[in-house]
């Protein structure tokens, strides 16, 4: 698929597509700060096809349960999101509050309650203070330019918003796909990851939208790790309102491949943003595995290497200890043959065909002090490849999370 068919939208966000509006406000769920936001709404001008992927954790927020149920209908129109409180592990009250949030947003927007999805992020084990949420919803002003503030409202420990949009042509119609995501800690997805919201004006058949979203998540967010922990609140949803006027995109059509590529590109861009902004992170780690016997093996090796605490600390210390990489490759569970394997760190070959390769250590150390560290593993066993993203493990990460609620 030619990348020229997909163009990045300058200053793009989740409301870049036609027919989407968003708004946000400060409700008081997070500690006050100038320009701080903690409650947002994203809405389409009409009922839309919807798809979602969700955390596979056995302990989930009531917002995940409610949104998963509503996504099954294949139609939705809006989502209300709060940060600062996860609405998880609070008993039956969690569902009561999630449903009230949806109802209040629906009343504000003039749509059916069942068409509103809900998401939350923040501290686990704390009930949402609805006394703060109720008046705050009335203060939200919806606007086609509100995507940027919405991206800010969903942040918790993120240092900056994460948003992107692309455009492409279907049936002679210009289509746009935009997204916003949050997440920098408790990141090791087993579905999608953290919170991510996608809006597109392309018309898409709901069944295809669900399958293509799962594929996009597998090649992006499911290849992302920061600290090895999966949240109770992870979800990724996409709304497709059809305002571009194209014929609905279905599986096994020429348009399907282009839409899949656009959605995957957006998700991968956000995954890299999240990895780079990991709590306490100073470096982005990019691990590409080539020549695997299967796609599953390629992903196993990439995820195992990028999530290894020893690899992450070696990267942080600019220590070219390639033995730690070999350790992670060997325990990944994938088919691996030592005498077929080659290993590169920032373009420097360190191991090939069963033997170490002499390299200039000082040069390797210098290269690892850069903000991006790229690891390439060539297994030599097949034609499958995968890429995973992560970050270094720092003293700041330990300090920050040791004081998270204090």
Secondary structure as UniProt FT lines:
FT   HELIX           3..5
FT   STRAND          7..8
FT   TURN            10..11
FT   TURN            14..15
FT   TURN            18..19
FT   STRAND          20..25
FT   TURN            34..35
FT   STRAND          39..54
FT   HELIX           62..71
FT   TURN            72..73
FT   STRAND          75..85
FT   TURN            91..92
FT   HELIX           93..109
FT   HELIX           113..115
FT   STRAND          116..123
FT   TURN            124..125
FT   HELIX           130..139
FT   TURN            144..146
FT   HELIX           147..153
FT   STRAND          162..170
FT   TURN            171..172
FT   STRAND          173..182
FT   STRAND          195..200
FT   HELIX           206..218
FT   TURN            219..220
FT   HELIX           221..223
FT   STRAND          224..225
FT   STRAND          235..240
FT   TURN            243..244
FT   TURN            251..252
FT   HELIX           254..276
FT   TURN            279..280
FT   STRAND          284..292
FT   HELIX           295..307
FT   HELIX           309..316
FT   TURN            317..318
FT   HELIX           322..330
FT   HELIX           338..340
FT   STRAND          342..345
FT   TURN            346..347
FT   STRAND          348..352
FT   TURN            353..354
FT   STRAND          355..356
FT   HELIX           361..368
FT   STRAND          372..378
FT   STRAND          384..391
FT   HELIX           395..402
FT   TURN            403..405
//
